[in-house]
Amino acid sequence: MKNVSFQQQYETLESITVPSFGYELLRNVLLPDLLGKETASILYWAGKRLARQYPLDTFEEIIAFFAKAGWGALTIIKERRDELEVELAGELVAARMSMNDDCSFSLEAGFLAQQIEQQKRCITEAYEQPKKRAKKVIFTIKWDQKDAVLEETRSPVE
């Protein structure tokens, strides 16, 4: 892939609309078929990889990225010294949950974990808690301020 920034990619592709059916075929049919029982953990690490390729400096930028990627509307519910609770909602989130009892949001969890790790400079993990009745997902993101990560050179797209 060329070294094109997220913003350049977004501007090039934003006017092209694609039915979500194709996205869901890849995400909920093809990938689980290829990855098997490791699907959730591989998607978590894939989300972390995406976050390293598209580093964001603020949580507002993360919210904007989720919207631009079509992942849904991200909202902060609670913030503590070493924990953040956020909600993901939206039309596609609701549709995914109503069609698939086992749908996973581990890609998004991994992305959130890595973005916060890069911002806080501490080891970070994120956990997803689907709320099927409410048709939304709650992510709990935890970091350990005593477990710092080494400074990395951040590059937009590798």
RONU-827941 format. One record per atom (N, C-alpha, C): residue in one letter; atom name; x, y negated, z. Coordinates in steps of 0.05 Angstrom, whole numbers, plus 5000, padded with zeros to 4 digits. Layout:
BEGIN
+------+------+------+------+------+
: banu : zati :   px :   py :   pz :
+------+------+------+------+------+
:    A :   CA :    X :    Y :    Z :
...
+------+------+------+------+------+
//
This chain:
BEGIN
+------+------+------+------+------+
: banu : zati :   px :   py :   pz :
+------+------+------+------+------+
:    M :    N : 5017 : 5024 : 5000 :
:    M :   CA : 5000 : 5000 : 5000 :
:    M :    C : 5018 : 4975 : 5000 :
:    K :    N : 5010 : 4956 : 4985 :
:    K :   CA : 5024 : 4930 : 4984 :
:    K :    C : 5023 : 4917 : 5012 :
:    N :    N : 5042 : 4900 : 5017 :
:    N :   CA : 5041 : 4884 : 5042 :
:    N :    C : 5022 : 4861 : 5039 :
:    V :    N : 4996 : 4867 : 5041 :
:    V :   CA : 4975 : 4847 : 5039 :
:    V :    C : 4963 : 4844 : 5067 :
:    S :    N : 4960 : 4819 : 5075 :
:    S :   CA : 4949 : 4815 : 5102 :
:    S :    C : 4919 : 4823 : 5104 :
:    F :    N : 4910 : 4827 : 5128 :
:    F :   CA : 4883 : 4835 : 5133 :
:    F :    C : 4864 : 4814 : 5120 :
:    Q :    N : 4871 : 4788 : 5124 :
:    Q :   CA : 4854 : 4767 : 5114 :
:    Q :    C : 4853 : 4768 : 5083 :
:    Q :    N : 4875 : 4773 : 5070 :
:    Q :   CA : 4875 : 4775 : 5041 :
:    Q :    C : 4858 : 4799 : 5032 :
:    Q :    N : 4861 : 4822 : 5046 :
:    Q :   CA : 4845 : 4845 : 5039 :
:    Q :    C : 4815 : 4839 : 5043 :
:    Y :    N : 4809 : 4826 : 5065 :
:    Y :   CA : 4781 : 4820 : 5071 :
:    Y :    C : 4770 : 4801 : 5049 :
:    E :    N : 4784 : 4781 : 5042 :
:    E :   CA : 4774 : 4761 : 5022 :
:    E :    C : 4771 : 4775 : 4995 :
:    T :    N : 4788 : 4793 : 4988 :
:    T :   CA : 4785 : 4808 : 4963 :
:    T :    C : 4761 : 4826 : 4962 :
:    L :    N : 4756 : 4839 : 4985 :
:    L :   CA : 4735 : 4860 : 4986 :
:    L :    C : 4708 : 4851 : 4998 :
:    E :    N : 4707 : 4828 : 5011 :
:    E :   CA : 4682 : 4820 : 5025 :
:    E :    C : 4657 : 4818 : 5008 :
:    S :    N : 4660 : 4811 : 4983 :
:    S :   CA : 4636 : 4808 : 4966 :
:    S :    C : 4626 : 4835 : 4954 :
:    I :    N : 4642 : 4856 : 4958 :
:    I :   CA : 4634 : 4882 : 4947 :
:    I :    C : 4618 : 4897 : 4969 :
:    T :    N : 4594 : 4903 : 4963 :
:    T :   CA : 4578 : 4918 : 4983 :
:    T :    C : 4576 : 4947 : 4975 :
:    V :    N : 4580 : 4964 : 4994 :
:    V :   CA : 4580 : 4993 : 4989 :
:    V :    C : 4559 : 5005 : 5008 :
:    P :    N : 4542 : 5023 : 4999 :
:    P :   CA : 4523 : 5036 : 5017 :
:    P :    C : 4538 : 5050 : 5040 :
:    S :    N : 4527 : 5048 : 5064 :
:    S :   CA : 4540 : 5061 : 5087 :
:    S :    C : 4540 : 5092 : 5085 :
:    F :    N : 4523 : 5103 : 5067 :
:    F :   CA : 4522 : 5132 : 5063 :
:    F :    C : 4550 : 5143 : 5056 :
:    G :    N : 4564 : 5129 : 5039 :
:    G :   CA : 4591 : 5139 : 5031 :
:    G :    C : 4610 : 5138 : 5054 :
:    Y :    N : 4609 : 5117 : 5070 :
:    Y :   CA : 4626 : 5115 : 5094 :
:    Y :    C : 4620 : 5137 : 5113 :
:    E :    N : 4594 : 5143 : 5117 :
:    E :   CA : 4586 : 5164 : 5136 :
:    E :    C : 4593 : 5191 : 5126 :
:    L :    N : 4592 : 5196 : 5099 :
:    L :   CA : 4601 : 5221 : 5088 :
:    L :    C : 4630 : 5227 : 5095 :
:    L :    N : 4646 : 5207 : 5092 :
:    L :   CA : 4675 : 5210 : 5099 :
:    L :    C : 4679 : 5214 : 5129 :
:    R :    N : 4666 : 5197 : 5144 :
:    R :   CA : 4671 : 5197 : 5173 :
:    R :    C : 4658 : 5221 : 5188 :
:    N :    N : 4634 : 5228 : 5181 :
:    N :   CA : 4619 : 5248 : 5196 :
:    N :    C : 4617 : 5276 : 5182 :
:    V :    N : 4625 : 5277 : 5157 :
:    V :   CA : 4624 : 5303 : 5143 :
:    V :    C : 4652 : 5312 : 5136 :
:    L :    N : 4665 : 5297 : 5119 :
:    L :   CA : 4691 : 5305 : 5109 :
:    L :    C : 4713 : 5307 : 5130 :
:    L :    N : 4717 : 5285 : 5145 :
:    L :   CA : 4738 : 5285 : 5166 :
:    L :    C : 4735 : 5307 : 5186 :
:    P :    N : 4711 : 5311 : 5198 :
:    P :   CA : 4708 : 5333 : 5217 :
:    P :    C : 4713 : 5361 : 5204 :
:    D :    N : 4706 : 5363 : 5179 :
:    D :   CA : 4711 : 5388 : 5164 :
:    D :    C : 4741 : 5393 : 5161 :
:    L :    N : 4756 : 5372 : 5155 :
:    L :   CA : 4785 : 5374 : 5151 :
:    L :    C : 4800 : 5377 : 5178 :
:    L :    N : 4791 : 5362 : 5198 :
:    L :   CA : 4806 : 5360 : 5223 :
:    L :    C : 4797 : 5380 : 5244 :
:    G :    N : 4773 : 5391 : 5241 :
:    G :   CA : 4763 : 5411 : 5260 :
:    G :    C : 4759 : 5400 : 5288 :
:    K :    N : 4766 : 5417 : 5307 :
:    K :   CA : 4761 : 5409 : 5335 :
:    K :    C : 4779 : 5386 : 5345 :
:    E :    N : 4799 : 5379 : 5329 :
:    E :   CA : 4817 : 5357 : 5337 :
:    E :    C : 4808 : 5330 : 5326 :
:    T :    N : 4784 : 5329 : 5314 :
:    T :   CA : 4775 : 5305 : 5301 :
:    T :    C : 4776 : 5281 : 5319 :
:    A :    N : 4764 : 5283 : 5343 :
:    A :   CA : 4763 : 5260 : 5361 :
:    A :    C : 4790 : 5250 : 5369 :
:    S :    N : 4808 : 5268 : 5376 :
:    S :   CA : 4835 : 5259 : 5385 :
:    S :    C : 4851 : 5248 : 5362 :
:    I :    N : 4849 : 5259 : 5338 :
:    I :   CA : 4863 : 5249 : 5315 :
:    I :    C : 4852 : 5221 : 5307 :
:    L :    N : 4826 : 5218 : 5308 :
:    L :   CA : 4814 : 5191 : 5302 :
:    L :    C : 4822 : 5170 : 5323 :
:    Y :    N : 4825 : 5178 : 5348 :
:    Y :   CA : 4834 : 5160 : 5369 :
:    Y :    C : 4862 : 5150 : 5362 :
:    W :    N : 4880 : 5168 : 5355 :
:    W :   CA : 4907 : 5160 : 5347 :
:    W :    C : 4908 : 5145 : 5321 :
:    A :    N : 4890 : 5151 : 5303 :
:    A :   CA : 4888 : 5136 : 5278 :
:    A :    C : 4879 : 5107 : 5284 :
:    G :    N : 4861 : 5104 : 5303 :
:    G :   CA : 4853 : 5077 : 5312 :
:    G :    C : 4876 : 5061 : 5323 :
:    K :    N : 4893 : 5075 : 5339 :
:    K :   CA : 4917 : 5062 : 5350 :
:    K :    C : 4936 : 5053 : 5327 :
:    R :    N : 4938 : 5071 : 5307 :
:    R :   CA : 4955 : 5065 : 5284 :
:    R :    C : 4945 : 5040 : 5269 :
:    L :    N : 4919 : 5040 : 5264 :
:    L :   CA : 4907 : 5016 : 5251 :
:    L :    C : 4912 : 4991 : 5266 :
:    A :    N : 4910 : 4992 : 5293 :
:    A :   CA : 4915 : 4969 : 5309 :
:    A :    C : 4944 : 4959 : 5307 :
:    R :    N : 4963 : 4978 : 5304 :
:    R :   CA : 4991 : 4970 : 5301 :
:    R :    C : 4995 : 4957 : 5273 :
:    Q :    N : 4980 : 4966 : 5253 :
:    Q :   CA : 4982 : 4954 : 5227 :
:    Q :    C : 4969 : 4927 : 5225 :
:    Y :    N : 4948 : 4922 : 5241 :
:    Y :   CA : 4933 : 4897 : 5241 :
:    Y :    C : 4933 : 4885 : 5269 :
:    P :    N : 4956 : 4876 : 5279 :
:    P :   CA : 4957 : 4865 : 5306 :
:    P :    C : 4941 : 4839 : 5308 :
:    L :    N : 4926 : 4837 : 5330 :
:    L :   CA : 4910 : 4814 : 5335 :
:    L :    C : 4918 : 4801 : 5361 :
:    D :    N : 4917 : 4775 : 5363 :
:    D :   CA : 4928 : 4761 : 5386 :
:    D :    C : 4907 : 4756 : 5409 :
:    T :    N : 4882 : 4756 : 5402 :
:    T :   CA : 4861 : 4750 : 5422 :
:    T :    C : 4838 : 4770 : 5420 :
:    F :    N : 4822 : 4770 : 5441 :
:    F :   CA : 4798 : 4788 : 5440 :
:    F :    C : 4778 : 4777 : 5420 :
:    E :    N : 4777 : 4752 : 5416 :
:    E :   CA : 4759 : 4740 : 5396 :
:    E :    C : 4766 : 4750 : 5368 :
:    E :    N : 4792 : 4753 : 5363 :
:    E :   CA : 4801 : 4765 : 5337 :
:    E :    C : 4793 : 4794 : 5335 :
:    I :    N : 4793 : 4809 : 5357 :
:    I :   CA : 4784 : 4837 : 5357 :
:    I :    C : 4755 : 4838 : 5350 :
:    I :    N : 4739 : 4820 : 5362 :
:    I :   CA : 4710 : 4819 : 5357 :
:    I :    C : 4705 : 4813 : 5327 :
:    A :    N : 4720 : 4794 : 5316 :
:    A :   CA : 4717 : 4788 : 5288 :
:    A :    C : 4726 : 4811 : 5270 :
:    F :    N : 4747 : 4825 : 5278 :
:    F :   CA : 4756 : 4848 : 5262 :
:    F :    C : 4734 : 4870 : 5261 :
:    F :    N : 4722 : 4876 : 5284 :
:    F :   CA : 4700 : 4896 : 5285 :
:    F :    C : 4678 : 4888 : 5266 :
:    A :    N : 4670 : 4862 : 5267 :
:    A :   CA : 4649 : 4853 : 5249 :
:    A :    C : 4657 : 4856 : 5220 :
:    K :    N : 4681 : 4847 : 5213 :
:    K :   CA : 4690 : 4849 : 5185 :
:    K :    C : 4693 : 4877 : 5176 :
:    A :    N : 4701 : 4895 : 5193 :
:    A :   CA : 4705 : 4924 : 5186 :
:    A :    C : 4678 : 4938 : 5184 :
:    G :    N : 4657 : 4925 : 5193 :
:    G :   CA : 4630 : 4938 : 5193 :
:    G :    C : 4626 : 4957 : 5216 :
:    W :    N : 4643 : 4956 : 5237 :
:    W :   CA : 4641 : 4974 : 5259 :
:    W :    C : 4619 : 4967 : 5278 :
:    G :    N : 4610 : 4942 : 5278 :
:    G :   CA : 4589 : 4933 : 5296 :
:    G :    C : 4596 : 4908 : 5311 :
:    A :    N : 4577 : 4900 : 5328 :
:    A :   CA : 4581 : 4875 : 5344 :
:    A :    C : 4593 : 4883 : 5371 :
:    L :    N : 4615 : 4872 : 5377 :
:    L :   CA : 4629 : 4878 : 5402 :
:    L :    C : 4625 : 4855 : 5422 :
:    T :    N : 4618 : 4862 : 5446 :
:    T :   CA : 4612 : 4842 : 5467 :
:    T :    C : 4625 : 4850 : 5493 :
:    I :    N : 4638 : 4831 : 5507 :
:    I :   CA : 4649 : 4837 : 5533 :
:    I :    C : 4627 : 4838 : 5553 :
:    I :    N : 4626 : 4860 : 5569 :
:    I :   CA : 4607 : 4863 : 5590 :
:    I :    C : 4619 : 4855 : 5617 :
:    K :    N : 4642 : 4866 : 5623 :
:    K :   CA : 4655 : 4861 : 5649 :
:    K :    C : 4685 : 4859 : 5645 :
:    E :    N : 4698 : 4841 : 5659 :
:    E :   CA : 4727 : 4840 : 5658 :
:    E :    C : 4738 : 4839 : 5686 :
:    R :    N : 4758 : 4857 : 5691 :
:    R :   CA : 4771 : 4858 : 5717 :
:    R :    C : 4801 : 4854 : 5712 :
:    R :    N : 4816 : 4855 : 5734 :
:    R :   CA : 4845 : 4851 : 5732 :
:    R :    C : 4858 : 4872 : 5714 :
:    D :    N : 4849 : 4897 : 5716 :
:    D :   CA : 4862 : 4918 : 5700 :
:    D :    C : 4842 : 4935 : 5684 :
:    E :    N : 4819 : 4923 : 5678 :
:    E :   CA : 4799 : 4938 : 5663 :
:    E :    C : 4780 : 4919 : 5648 :
:    L :    N : 4771 : 4928 : 5626 :
:    L :   CA : 4753 : 4913 : 5609 :
:    L :    C : 4731 : 4932 : 5600 :
:    E :    N : 4706 : 4923 : 5603 :
:    E :   CA : 4683 : 4939 : 5594 :
:    E :    C : 4670 : 4923 : 5571 :
:    V :    N : 4668 : 4936 : 5548 :
:    V :   CA : 4656 : 4923 : 5525 :
:    V :    C : 4634 : 4941 : 5513 :
:    E :    N : 4616 : 4928 : 5499 :
:    E :   CA : 4593 : 4942 : 5486 :
:    E :    C : 4595 : 4939 : 5456 :
:    L :    N : 4590 : 4961 : 5442 :
:    L :   CA : 4589 : 4961 : 5413 :
:    L :    C : 4560 : 4967 : 5405 :
:    A :    N : 4548 : 4950 : 5389 :
:    A :   CA : 4521 : 4954 : 5380 :
:    A :    C : 4519 : 4945 : 5351 :
:    G :    N : 4496 : 4951 : 5339 :
:    G :   CA : 4491 : 4943 : 5312 :
:    G :    C : 4476 : 4964 : 5296 :
:    E :    N : 4468 : 4957 : 5273 :
:    E :   CA : 4451 : 4974 : 5256 :
:    E :    C : 4465 : 5000 : 5249 :
:    L :    N : 4490 : 4999 : 5241 :
:    L :   CA : 4504 : 5024 : 5234 :
:    L :    C : 4509 : 5042 : 5259 :
:    V :    N : 4515 : 5029 : 5281 :
:    V :   CA : 4519 : 5044 : 5306 :
:    V :    C : 4494 : 5059 : 5313 :
:    A :    N : 4471 : 5045 : 5313 :
:    A :   CA : 4445 : 5057 : 5319 :
:    A :    C : 4439 : 5080 : 5299 :
:    A :    N : 4444 : 5075 : 5274 :
:    A :   CA : 4438 : 5096 : 5253 :
:    A :    C : 4455 : 5120 : 5258 :
:    R :    N : 4481 : 5116 : 5263 :
:    R :   CA : 4499 : 5139 : 5268 :
:    R :    C : 4490 : 5155 : 5291 :
:    M :    N : 4481 : 5142 : 5313 :
:    M :   CA : 4473 : 5156 : 5337 :
:    M :    C : 4447 : 5171 : 5333 :
:    S :    N : 4429 : 5160 : 5317 :
:    S :   CA : 4403 : 5173 : 5313 :
:    S :    C : 4406 : 5197 : 5294 :
:    M :    N : 4425 : 5197 : 5276 :
:    M :   CA : 4429 : 5219 : 5257 :
:    M :    C : 4447 : 5241 : 5266 :
:    N :    N : 4464 : 5235 : 5285 :
:    N :   CA : 4485 : 5255 : 5293 :
:    N :    C : 4488 : 5255 : 5324 :
:    D :    N : 4479 : 5276 : 5336 :
:    D :   CA : 4482 : 5278 : 5365 :
:    D :    C : 4511 : 5278 : 5375 :
:    D :    N : 4529 : 5286 : 5358 :
:    D :   CA : 4557 : 5288 : 5366 :
:    D :    C : 4575 : 5267 : 5353 :
:    C :    N : 4563 : 5244 : 5345 :
:    C :   CA : 4579 : 5224 : 5332 :
:    C :    C : 4600 : 5213 : 5352 :
:    S :    N : 4623 : 5207 : 5341 :
:    S :   CA : 4645 : 5198 : 5358 :
:    S :    C : 4652 : 5169 : 5350 :
:    F :    N : 4661 : 5155 : 5370 :
:    F :   CA : 4671 : 5128 : 5366 :
:    F :    C : 4700 : 5126 : 5376 :
:    S :    N : 4714 : 5149 : 5372 :
:    S :   CA : 4742 : 5150 : 5382 :
:    S :    C : 4761 : 5133 : 5365 :
:    L :    N : 4754 : 5129 : 5339 :
:    L :   CA : 4771 : 5111 : 5322 :
:    L :    C : 4770 : 5083 : 5334 :
:    E :    N : 4746 : 5074 : 5341 :
:    E :   CA : 4743 : 5047 : 5353 :
:    E :    C : 4757 : 5046 : 5381 :
:    A :    N : 4754 : 5068 : 5396 :
:    A :   CA : 4767 : 5068 : 5423 :
:    A :    C : 4797 : 5066 : 5420 :
:    G :    N : 4809 : 5081 : 5402 :
:    G :   CA : 4838 : 5080 : 5398 :
:    G :    C : 4847 : 5052 : 5389 :
:    F :    N : 4831 : 5040 : 5371 :
:    F :   CA : 4837 : 5013 : 5361 :
:    F :    C : 4837 : 4993 : 5384 :
:    L :    N : 4816 : 4995 : 5401 :
:    L :   CA : 4814 : 4977 : 5424 :
:    L :    C : 4838 : 4981 : 5443 :
:    A :    N : 4844 : 5006 : 5449 :
:    A :   CA : 4866 : 5012 : 5468 :
:    A :    C : 4892 : 5000 : 5458 :
:    Q :    N : 4898 : 5004 : 5433 :
:    Q :   CA : 4924 : 4993 : 5423 :
:    Q :    C : 4924 : 4963 : 5421 :
:    Q :    N : 4902 : 4951 : 5413 :
:    Q :   CA : 4902 : 4921 : 5412 :
:    Q :    C : 4906 : 4909 : 5440 :
:    I :    N : 4892 : 4920 : 5460 :
:    I :   CA : 4895 : 4910 : 5487 :
:    I :    C : 4923 : 4915 : 5497 :
:    E :    N : 4934 : 4939 : 5491 :
:    E :   CA : 4962 : 4945 : 5499 :
:    E :    C : 4981 : 4925 : 5487 :
:    Q :    N : 4978 : 4918 : 5462 :
:    Q :   CA : 4995 : 4898 : 5450 :
:    Q :    C : 4992 : 4870 : 5462 :
:    Q :    N : 4967 : 4864 : 5470 :
:    Q :   CA : 4962 : 4837 : 5482 :
:    Q :    C : 4972 : 4836 : 5511 :
:    K :    N : 4967 : 4857 : 5526 :
:    K :   CA : 4973 : 4857 : 5555 :
:    K :    C : 5002 : 4866 : 5560 :
:    R :    N : 5015 : 4879 : 5540 :
:    R :   CA : 5042 : 4890 : 5543 :
:    R :    C : 5043 : 4912 : 5565 :
:    C :    N : 5021 : 4927 : 5569 :
:    C :   CA : 5021 : 4950 : 5588 :
:    C :    C : 5008 : 4974 : 5574 :
:    I :    N : 5015 : 4997 : 5584 :
:    I :   CA : 5002 : 5022 : 5573 :
:    I :    C : 4972 : 5020 : 5578 :
:    T :    N : 4956 : 5025 : 5557 :
:    T :   CA : 4927 : 5022 : 5558 :
:    T :    C : 4913 : 5046 : 5546 :
:    E :    N : 4890 : 5053 : 5557 :
:    E :   CA : 4873 : 5074 : 5546 :
:    E :    C : 4845 : 5064 : 5545 :
:    A :    N : 4829 : 5075 : 5526 :
:    A :   CA : 4801 : 5067 : 5524 :
:    A :    C : 4784 : 5092 : 5523 :
:    Y :    N : 4761 : 5091 : 5536 :
:    Y :   CA : 4742 : 5113 : 5537 :
:    Y :    C : 4715 : 5105 : 5526 :
:    E :    N : 4703 : 5121 : 5510 :
:    E :   CA : 4677 : 5115 : 5499 :
:    E :    C : 4655 : 5129 : 5515 :
:    Q :    N : 4633 : 5114 : 5518 :
:    Q :   CA : 4609 : 5125 : 5532 :
:    Q :    C : 4585 : 5118 : 5515 :
:    P :    N : 4577 : 5136 : 5497 :
:    P :   CA : 4554 : 5131 : 5480 :
:    P :    C : 4528 : 5129 : 5497 :
:    K :    N : 4512 : 5110 : 5493 :
:    K :   CA : 4486 : 5106 : 5506 :
:    K :    C : 4465 : 5110 : 5485 :
:    K :    N : 4457 : 5136 : 5481 :
:    K :   CA : 4440 : 5143 : 5458 :
:    K :    C : 4413 : 5129 : 5459 :
:    R :    N : 4401 : 5127 : 5482 :
:    R :   CA : 4374 : 5114 : 5484 :
:    R :    C : 4376 : 5085 : 5476 :
:    A :    N : 4397 : 5072 : 5485 :
:    A :   CA : 4400 : 5043 : 5479 :
:    A :    C : 4413 : 5039 : 5452 :
:    K :    N : 4422 : 5061 : 5440 :
:    K :   CA : 4435 : 5060 : 5413 :
:    K :    C : 4459 : 5041 : 5412 :
:    K :    N : 4476 : 5044 : 5432 :
:    K :   CA : 4501 : 5029 : 5434 :
:    K :    C : 4522 : 5045 : 5447 :
:    V :    N : 4546 : 5035 : 5447 :
:    V :   CA : 4569 : 5049 : 5459 :
:    V :    C : 4582 : 5030 : 5478 :
:    I :    N : 4589 : 5041 : 5502 :
:    I :   CA : 4604 : 5025 : 5521 :
:    I :    C : 4633 : 5036 : 5521 :
:    F :    N : 4652 : 5018 : 5519 :
:    F :   CA : 4680 : 5026 : 5520 :
:    F :    C : 4692 : 5015 : 5546 :
:    T :    N : 4705 : 5032 : 5561 :
:    T :   CA : 4720 : 5023 : 5584 :
:    T :    C : 4749 : 5024 : 5576 :
:    I :    N : 4762 : 5001 : 5579 :
:    I :   CA : 4790 : 4998 : 5571 :
:    I :    C : 4806 : 4992 : 5596 :
:    K :    N : 4825 : 5010 : 5602 :
:    K :   CA : 4841 : 5007 : 5627 :
:    K :    C : 4870 : 5005 : 5621 :
:    W :    N : 4884 : 4988 : 5636 :
:    W :   CA : 4913 : 4985 : 5632 :
:    W :    C : 4926 : 4985 : 5659 :
:    D :    N : 4952 : 4992 : 5660 :
:    D :   CA : 4967 : 4993 : 5684 :
:    D :    C : 4989 : 4972 : 5682 :
:    Q :    N : 4987 : 4951 : 5698 :
:    Q :   CA : 5006 : 4929 : 5697 :
:    Q :    C : 5034 : 4937 : 5706 :
:    K :    N : 5035 : 4960 : 5721 :
:    K :   CA : 5061 : 4970 : 5730 :
:    K :    C : 5075 : 4986 : 5708 :
:    D :    N : 5061 : 4992 : 5687 :
:    D :   CA : 5072 : 5009 : 5665 :
:    D :    C : 5074 : 4993 : 5640 :
:    A :    N : 5094 : 4976 : 5639 :
:    A :   CA : 5098 : 4957 : 5617 :
:    A :    C : 5109 : 4972 : 5592 :
:    V :    N : 5102 : 4961 : 5569 :
:    V :   CA : 5112 : 4972 : 5544 :
:    V :    C : 5135 : 4954 : 5534 :
:    L :    N : 5154 : 4966 : 5520 :
:    L :   CA : 5176 : 4950 : 5509 :
:    L :    C : 5166 : 4932 : 5487 :
:    E :    N : 5179 : 4910 : 5485 :
:    E :   CA : 5172 : 4890 : 5464 :
:    E :    C : 5178 : 4903 : 5436 :
:    E :    N : 5159 : 4900 : 5418 :
:    E :   CA : 5161 : 4911 : 5391 :
:    E :    C : 5161 : 4888 : 5372 :
:    T :    N : 5172 : 4892 : 5349 :
:    T :   CA : 5169 : 4873 : 5327 :
:    T :    C : 5142 : 4879 : 5314 :
:    R :    N : 5125 : 4860 : 5313 :
:    R :   CA : 5098 : 4864 : 5302 :
:    R :    C : 5099 : 4855 : 5272 :
:    S :    N : 5089 : 4874 : 5256 :
:    S :   CA : 5088 : 4867 : 5228 :
:    S :    C : 5060 : 4871 : 5218 :
:    P :    N : 5049 : 4854 : 5201 :
:    P :   CA : 5021 : 4858 : 5192 :
:    P :    C : 5018 : 4885 : 5179 :
:    V :    N : 5021 : 4891 : 5156 :
:    V :   CA : 5016 : 4917 : 5145 :
:    V :    C : 5043 : 4930 : 5139 :
:    E :    N : 5046 : 4955 : 5148 :
:    E :   CA : 5071 : 4970 : 5143 :
:    E :    C : 5071 : 4981 : 5115 :
+------+------+------+------+------+
//
